[in-house]
Amino acid sequence: MSNLQNQPVYDARTLGAGKMTLLGVQHLFAMFGATVLVPVITGLSVSATLLFAGLGTLIFHLCTKMKVPAFLGSSFAFLGGYATVTQMGMANGMTLTQALPYACIGVFFAGLMYFVVAALFKIFGPARVMKFFPPVVTGPIIIAIGLCLSGSAIQNCSSNWWIALVAILIIVVCNIWGKGMVKIVPILLGVLGSYIAAACFGLVDWTSVGDAAWVGLPFRMEDTAFSVFKNPDWGLVVAAIIAILPISLATMMEHIGDMCAISSTTGINYLEDPGLHRTLLGDGLATSLASLFGAPANTTYGENTGVLNITKVYDPKVIRIAAVFAIVLSFCPKFSAIIGAMPASTIGGVSLILYGMISAVGVRNIVENQVDFTKSRNLIVAALILVLAIGIKYGAGDAINIGFTSLSGLAVAALVGVIMNAVLPGKDYEFGKK
């Protein structure tokens, strides 16, 4: 780890256009596996997902004055909401395709909730609001994000551990012993090396690639939220909003955790400048826009934070390059098929390192802010967050039902952590002091 900490920090001026482009491709690959997994699980369009991941990222950067190196990809937090609404629709005689736009309407309103909370940050200031989100809360949440994702990495690796190990070894060797550009694109090299190895051993199915067109539109109007209003079921519209809206409260806490992770990684306090009100606004606007056109809710991506931590390239331009690539490639079904043919073991090998890096950033967040764990109240807050997040994830089937909706373990942990920190005496954190 000391080698990672001692790497120099690079930017566009020192790297040049060619190397920045390669780094953009690396960020594209880092987010791709998880981003396309959400539409695969829910039935939403993969191409639309790519399009609005790219557009959402650019919107986020505009809202944050081009300062924050964050990529917005598909949010897993809303999977329970999509499943709940589509099941209600199918119980009323709809097909999955007909029910999904109703879930998208619920996600649209969830995105609007970000606007409300962003206004609170603007009105009351980050210091008053952030007293509810100190490092004793956000640090364990960041740790839990990586640990909750780790199961999917192991599952993907298990499909072929040898191919996964190729990706892991390439990343480690390039990062520790690589020189020059090799040292700062280990993720991309790991993906390519593992993919090529799998292809050489006949482990890649190219059928879908051959059948896919070179150029095509990313979405169809009948898959968008607008299609609902041709013959709306108003009861299902209201039910979708009620089922999905509360999830936004948890995802906003995850957003704050991600902003803390990015700030900790880069050493720049983005919570103050450009401010959480701007980052929340960008995230909410991207989510609402994506949902209208049949794409999943967006969220700031921990995978790309892991890439930032490894490469030490914090220039937001590299993220915008990745966003442009995502937009362009959304119009190419052939490319989506090529990525879709990537072995799960390759994605697993890369994810294994990136998810671990996310948790490591959470540990760093706690250490650098000198959280005092000799205090019982801090131990209790951190313990509840970690046990609830991981316990629900792996012990209760990802989420628990609370009557009107389902909440992921991470969402429950975040809510409990914030509440416990607020009510327990002995708070010693002052925003901006450490």
N, C-alpha and C positions, 0 to 999 in steps of 0.2 A: 504493500500500500504506500510505503514511503516513496517509491519510485513514481507513483501516480501524483503524489502531492508535489513532487519536485519538478514536474514537467513545466516548461515555459508556456505562457498563454499566447495564443496566436490570434490574428485578426486578418481581415481582407487585405490590408495594406502589406502585410508581411508574406501572405500566402500567394496572392495573385488569383486571377480569374479561373485558371485551370484547376488548381488545387481546391479552390472554394467550390467549384462545380462537383468535384469528386466527393467532397464532404457533404454536399447537398444530397447526392445520391445515397450516401451512407445513412443520412437521417431518414431518407425515403424508405430504405430497407428496414431501418430500425422500427418504424411505426407501422409498416405494411402488414406484418403478420397479425398483430392484434386488431388493427383497424378493419381489415376485411373479415376477421372472425365474427364480429358483431352482426354484419348483414348475413353471413353464412348461417348463424344461429337463428336469427329472427326471420329471415326471408326477404329482407330489404335488398335493394340493388347495390352490388359491389361497385359498379362504375359511379353511381350517384354518391356513394360513400366517399370514394376517392376525390370526386369533384368538389364536394363540400368540405372535405377535410382540408383541401388546398385553399379554397375560397375562405373558409372559416379562419384558417391560420393567418391569411393576409388581412382579413377584417380585424382580427385580434391585434395584429401588429400596428394597424392604423389607429386603433383605439388606445394602444399603449405607447404612442409616440415613437414607434419603431425601436423600442429599447429592450424589450424582454425576449430572450431567445427560447421561446416556447412553441411547440408544434401542437396543433389541436387534431386529435383523432377520435375514433369512435369510443363512446363511454359504455363501459360494461355495467355501470350502476343502474341503468334503466332496463336491463334485460328482464327483470321480474315484472316491471310495468308493461312492457310489450307483451309478455306472455299472458298476463292477467287480462288485458284488454282484448287480445286476439281470441282468448278462450271464451270471453263473454260474447264476442261477435259471432264466433262459430256456433255457440250454443243457440244463437238467434237465427241460425240457418245461413250465415255468411261463409264464404271461403276465406282462407288465410289472406289471400291477396286483397279481398274486400275489407277485411277487418283491420289490416295493418295501418291504413290511412287514419283510422280513428285514434290509434295509439300515437300516431305522429301529431295529431291535434293536442293530445295531452302533453306531449313533450314540448310543443310550441309554447304552451302556457307555463310549463316548468322553466323554459328559457326566459320568459318575461319576469319570473321571480328574481332572477339575477339583477334585473334593472332596479327592483325595489331595494334589495340589499346593498347594491352599489350606491344608491342614493343615501342610505344610512351612513355608509362610510364617508361619503362626501360631506354630509351635514354635520356629523358628530366627530369626524376625524378618526384616523386609524388607531390612535392611542387608546381612545375609549372603547372602540370595538375590539381591538386586538387583546385587550385584557382578558377576553374570553377564550383566546387562542394562543396561550403562551407556549414556549418550547416543550414544557412537560406534557402538553396535549399534542402539538403538531409533530414533535419528534417521534413518539410512539406511533402516531398515525402513518407517518412516512415509512417507518419500519414495517408496519402492518401491511401497507400497500405492496411492498416488495414480497413479503412472506405469503400474502394471499394470492399473489400472482405466481408464486413459485410452483404450486401444484400443477398448473398448466404447462410450465416449462418441463417438469419431470415427466409428465404424461406424454408430451411431444417427443422428448428424448427417448422414451421407452419404446417408441416404434422402431428405432434402430440406433442403439447407443454408439455404435462405431462411427456412424455418420455424424452424430451429435458431437462426439469427441473430436472429430476432425475440425469442426467449427470452433470448439472451445480451445483446442491447442493452437490453431492459427491465430486466434485473437490474443491469447496469452503471449505467445512467442513474439508476435508483431508489436504488442504493446510494451513488453519488457525489454526485448533485445533489438527491436526494429530501429532503423535510422531514417531520418527525414520524413518523407510523406508516408512511408510504410507505418511509421509509429502512430500517425494520427488518423489512419483509415483502417484500423484493425477489424471493425465490425463488418465493413463492406468486403474486405478480403476473406473474413471468416465465412460470410454468406456465399460468396462466389466459389471459394475452395471446397466447401462442403457440398454445394449444389453440383459442381462438376464431378466430384468424387461419386456422388449418388448416381449421376447420369452414366458414368463409366461402368458402374456395376449393375446397370439396368433397373435402377430403383425409381425412375421417374416415368410417369405415364403421360405421354405427349398427345394423347387422343384429343383432349379438349383444346389444345393449342392449334392443332390442325383444323379443327372445325370452326374456330373463332374468326370473325371478320377483322380486317385491319382498322377500319374506321366505323364508329357508330355513336349514336347519342347516348349520354350517360344515364338518362332516365326517361320514363314514359309518363305522360300526364295522368293516366289512370292509376298510377302508383303513388301520386302525390296527395297531400292533404286536401287539395282543392277538389279532388274527385268526390269527396264525401258529400259536397253540397249539391250534387246532381239529384240525389234522392236520399237526404240525410235521415239517420235514425238519431233524433235529438237526445233520446234517453242514453244511448251509448256514448254520444259526445260528452254529455255531462259526467257519465260514469268514468270515462277515460281521463277527464281532467281531474276528478277527485282521486282516482287511483294513482296517477303519475305525479301530480303537483307536489306532494310531500317529499318525493324523492329528491327534489331540487335542493332542499335544505341540507341534506346529507352531501350531495355532490358539491355544493358550495364550500362545505368544510373541507372536502377533498381538494378543491381548488386552492384553498388557502394553504393546505399542506404542501401542494405542488409548488406554489409560489415560494414558500419557505425553503423547499428543497432546491429550487433553481437559484434562489438568493444565496443559500449556503454553498452551493456548488461553484457559483461564479464569484462570490465574495462581494456582490453588489446588492444593496437593499432595495429590491423592487417593490416592497410593501409600502415604502415611502415615496419613491419616484420610479415609475409614473403613478404609483398608488394602487391599492387594492380596488378602489372604486372603478378605475380604468380597466384593470385585468378582469374583474367580474363582468363589467359591461361588455367587453370583447368576447368573453366566453359565452355569455347569455345571448348576445346577438348572433354569434355563429351557430349556437344550438337552435335558436328559433328559426333561422333561415334554412338550415339543413333539414329540419323536421317538415317544413312546408313542402319541400320537394322530395320527400320520401327517403331521406338519408337519416342515419342514426344521430342521436344527440352527440355533441362534441365535448371534449374535455382536454385540458392540458395533459400532455403525455409524459409519463414517467420514463418510458423507454428512451425518449430523446434526451431527457435529463441524464440518464445513464451514459449516453453517447457524449454529452457535454463533459461529463466527469472524466471519461476516458481520454478524449481527444484534447481537452483544454482549449478548444476553439469555441469561444463564447460569443462571437460576432453574430447578431441576429440575422445578418444577411444570409448566412448559410442555411438557416431555417426557411427563409423566404424562397431560396433557390429550391429547396425540397418541396415547398408548397406549389411552386410553378410546375415542377415536374409532375406532381400528383394531378394537377388540373389537366395538363396536356395528356397524360397517360389515361385519364378517365375517358377520353374519346377513342381509346384504342382497346377494344375487347381482346385483341391478340395478346397485348402485354398483360392484361389482367389474367388471362389464361396461363401465361408463362409463370407468373408469380403464384397463381393458384396451384400450379403443378409442382411447386417447390416442396420437397419432402418435409413432413412435420418434424422430423428429427433435426433438420437444418435449423428451422425456426426455434426448436427447443434448445439446441446448443447455444445459439446466440442469446435467447431469452434468459437462459440460466445465469449468464454473467450479468446481463442488464438488470434483471430483477434483483439480483444480489447487490448490485451497485446502488439501487434505490434504497434498500434497507440500510446499507452502509452510510448513505447520506443522512438518513434519519438518526443514526447513532452519532454522526458528526454534529448534527444540529443540536443534540442534547449536550454533547461534550463542550462544544464551543460556547454555548450559552450558560455553561456551568450550572446545570440543573442540580440542585441539592437533593440527592436521594437518601440522605440521612433523615430527612423529614418524612414522617409516615404518610402525610397527605399526598406528597409527590409520588411515593411508591404506590399508593392505592390508585391514583389516577392513571399512572402508566400501566399498572397491572391489569386494571379493568379494560383498558383500551386493547392491549395485546391479547388477552384471553378471549374477550368477546369477538374481536375481529377474526382471529384464527380459529377459535372454537366453533363459531357459527359457520364459517366458511367450510371447514372440514368435518364438522360434527352434526350439522343440521341441514345439509344439502344446499349450501351457498347462502340461503336466506331464511328468514323467519316471517311468518304471517302475523301481522298485528291487527287483523280485522279488515280494514279497508284497503290495505296494500301490503306488499312484501318488502322488507328491507334487508339489504345485504349485511353481512357481518361487519364490514367496514363502516357502513352507514350507522349501524347500531352503536358500534364502538365510538365513533366520532361524536354522536349525540350524547352518549353517557359520559364520555371524557369531558366534554364542554360543560355539561351540567354539574358533574362532580367537582370540577375545578372551580366553578362559580360559587358553589354552596359551602365547600370546605374552607375553614379558616386557615390563615397562614400564607396567603398569596404573597410572593416576593418578586414577581416579574414586572418590570416596567418597560414597555415597548420603546425601542430606540436607544436604550441605555447600554445594551450589550450587542 
